Amino acid sequence: MEELIQEGQDLISIVNIEKLKDRYDTWCQKVISFLKAERYSKEDQHEFIVKAHYTNNEFSPVESQKAILSAIKNATEFLDSIKKLRGIEISEEIALTIVERILKNFYMYYQAMYRDPIHKRGKLVQEILDNIKIGNEYDLQRMAYSLLLPIFPTVRQEVNSDNGYGGMRPDIYLEEYSLIIETKCTRESMSEKRLLEELGADSFHYKSRTVFIFIFDKERIIKNPIAFETAFKRDKEKDGKTVRLFIAQGTNW
């Protein structure tokens, strides 16, 4: 972003109006592509377009140049403002705490969004919400990812992992915090032993500093969730990485 802002400000030194127009239009397209690639909101993208707009005066190159210079000022100042907002960093400790709370309290979101009665003035249809159920881990992954995305815009799904075992794709990945989230959804044919085997086969081979395992125990096969979570707990100081397991069990899912 800093390079784009500087590139925009450097356009001010261009004297030739036709060259200025051409370079400015190219720069604007470059900025728009960057904002899209970096997942800036549609509102931010639209606001940039508004700030960057200028009116070309066919009869007065001088007035056109003034309009472009004013647009450059407005556009670069806007980019600087959203860069500062995006630049407010969340420390790794706080980021992990936020993700941990989301996973621990996921059932609260699910209950509030899909099961609590809708407001009488609302347009959502209760019958439709009642039909939304988590059928497998892909559904669980989608919901968890959607909750994380507004807080961590760089979060990604199913990214190839260089872990030495080949073919492993973490369900959710926060690269800047070296955090992988694996989602599991129990099924009717699955035993607790089988679940343990699947978790053991996948979760400890990733090279990330932290692995969170999020289980929706749809079939309630885990008899003692506290003991189950404790069995998978690992600490970085002792084990080389942090591993935490979160279990969501419910009767109205």
FENRA-V427659 format. One record per residue. RES is the residue in three letters. SS is DSSP state (~ for helix, > for strand, _ for the rest). Layout:
# FENRA-V427659
res=RES ss=SS
res=RES ss=SS
This chain:
# FENRA-V427659
res=MET ss=_
res=GLU ss=~
res=GLU ss=~
res=LEU ss=~
res=ILE ss=~
res=GLN ss=~
res=GLU ss=~
res=GLY ss=~
res=GLN ss=~
res=ASP ss=~
res=LEU ss=~
res=ILE ss=~
res=SER ss=~
res=ILE ss=_
res=VAL ss=_
res=ASN ss=_
res=ILE ss=~
res=GLU ss=~
res=LYS ss=~
res=LEU ss=~
res=LYS ss=~
res=ASP ss=~
res=ARG ss=~
res=TYR ss=~
res=ASP ss=~
res=THR ss=~
res=TRP ss=~
res=CYS ss=~
res=GLN ss=~
res=LYS ss=~
res=VAL ss=~
res=ILE ss=~
res=SER ss=~
res=PHE ss=~
res=LEU ss=~
res=LYS ss=~
res=ALA ss=~
res=GLU ss=_
res=ARG ss=_
res=TYR ss=_
res=SER ss=_
res=LYS ss=~
res=GLU ss=~
res=ASP ss=~
res=GLN ss=~
res=HIS ss=~
res=GLU ss=~
res=PHE ss=~
res=ILE ss=~
res=VAL ss=~
res=LYS ss=~
res=ALA ss=~
res=HIS ss=_
res=TYR ss=_
res=THR ss=_
res=ASN ss=_
res=ASN ss=_
res=GLU ss=_
res=PHE ss=_
res=SER ss=_
res=PRO ss=~
res=VAL ss=~
res=GLU ss=~
res=SER ss=~
res=GLN ss=~
res=LYS ss=~
res=ALA ss=~
res=ILE ss=~
res=LEU ss=~
res=SER ss=~
res=ALA ss=~
res=ILE ss=~
res=LYS ss=~
res=ASN ss=~
res=ALA ss=~
res=THR ss=~
res=GLU ss=~
res=PHE ss=~
res=LEU ss=~
res=ASP ss=~
res=SER ss=~
res=ILE ss=~
res=LYS ss=~
res=LYS ss=~
res=LEU ss=~
res=ARG ss=~
res=GLY ss=_
res=ILE ss=_
res=GLU ss=_
res=ILE ss=_
res=SER ss=_
res=GLU ss=~
res=GLU ss=~
res=ILE ss=~
res=ALA ss=~
res=LEU ss=~
res=THR ss=~
res=ILE ss=~
res=VAL ss=~
res=GLU ss=~
res=ARG ss=~
res=ILE ss=~
res=LEU ss=~
res=LYS ss=~
res=ASN ss=_
res=PHE ss=~
res=TYR ss=~
res=MET ss=~
res=TYR ss=~
res=TYR ss=~
res=GLN ss=~
res=ALA ss=~
res=MET ss=~
res=TYR ss=~
res=ARG ss=~
res=ASP ss=_
res=PRO ss=_
res=ILE ss=_
res=HIS ss=_
res=LYS ss=_
res=ARG ss=_
res=GLY ss=_
res=LYS ss=_
res=LEU ss=_
res=VAL ss=_
res=GLN ss=~
res=GLU ss=~
res=ILE ss=~
res=LEU ss=~
res=ASP ss=~
res=ASN ss=_
res=ILE ss=_
res=LYS ss=_
res=ILE ss=_
res=GLY ss=_
res=ASN ss=_
res=GLU ss=~
res=TYR ss=~
res=ASP ss=~
res=LEU ss=~
res=GLN ss=~
res=ARG ss=~
res=MET ss=~
res=ALA ss=~
res=TYR ss=~
res=SER ss=~
res=LEU ss=~
res=LEU ss=~
res=LEU ss=~
res=PRO ss=_
res=ILE ss=_
res=PHE ss=_
res=PRO ss=_
res=THR ss=_
res=VAL ss=_
res=ARG ss=>
res=GLN ss=>
res=GLU ss=>
res=VAL ss=>
res=ASN ss=>
res=SER ss=_
res=ASP ss=_
res=ASN ss=_
res=GLY ss=_
res=TYR ss=_
res=GLY ss=_
res=GLY ss=_
res=MET ss=_
res=ARG ss=>
res=PRO ss=>
res=ASP ss=>
res=ILE ss=>
res=TYR ss=>
res=LEU ss=>
res=GLU ss=~
res=GLU ss=~
res=TYR ss=~
res=SER ss=_
res=LEU ss=>
res=ILE ss=>
res=ILE ss=>
res=GLU ss=>
res=THR ss=>
res=LYS ss=>
res=CYS ss=>
res=THR ss=_
res=ARG ss=_
res=GLU ss=_
res=SER ss=_
res=MET ss=_
res=SER ss=_
res=GLU ss=~
res=LYS ss=~
res=ARG ss=~
res=LEU ss=~
res=LEU ss=~
res=GLU ss=~
res=GLU ss=~
res=LEU ss=~
res=GLY ss=~
res=ALA ss=~
res=ASP ss=~
res=SER ss=_
res=PHE ss=_
res=HIS ss=_
res=TYR ss=_
res=LYS ss=_
res=SER ss=_
res=ARG ss=_
res=THR ss=>
res=VAL ss=>
res=PHE ss=>
res=ILE ss=>
res=PHE ss=>
res=ILE ss=>
res=PHE ss=>
res=ASP ss=_
res=LYS ss=_
res=GLU ss=_
res=ARG ss=_
res=ILE ss=_
res=ILE ss=_
res=LYS ss=_
res=ASN ss=_
res=PRO ss=~
res=ILE ss=~
res=ALA ss=~
res=PHE ss=~
res=GLU ss=~
res=THR ss=~
res=ALA ss=~
res=PHE ss=_
res=LYS ss=_
res=ARG ss=>
res=ASP ss=_
res=LYS ss=~
res=GLU ss=~
res=LYS ss=~
res=ASP ss=~
res=GLY ss=_
res=LYS ss=_
res=THR ss=>
res=VAL ss=>
res=ARG ss=>
res=LEU ss=>
res=PHE ss=>
res=ILE ss=>
res=ALA ss=>
res=GLN ss=_
res=GLY ss=_
res=THR ss=_
res=ASN ss=_
res=TRP ss=_
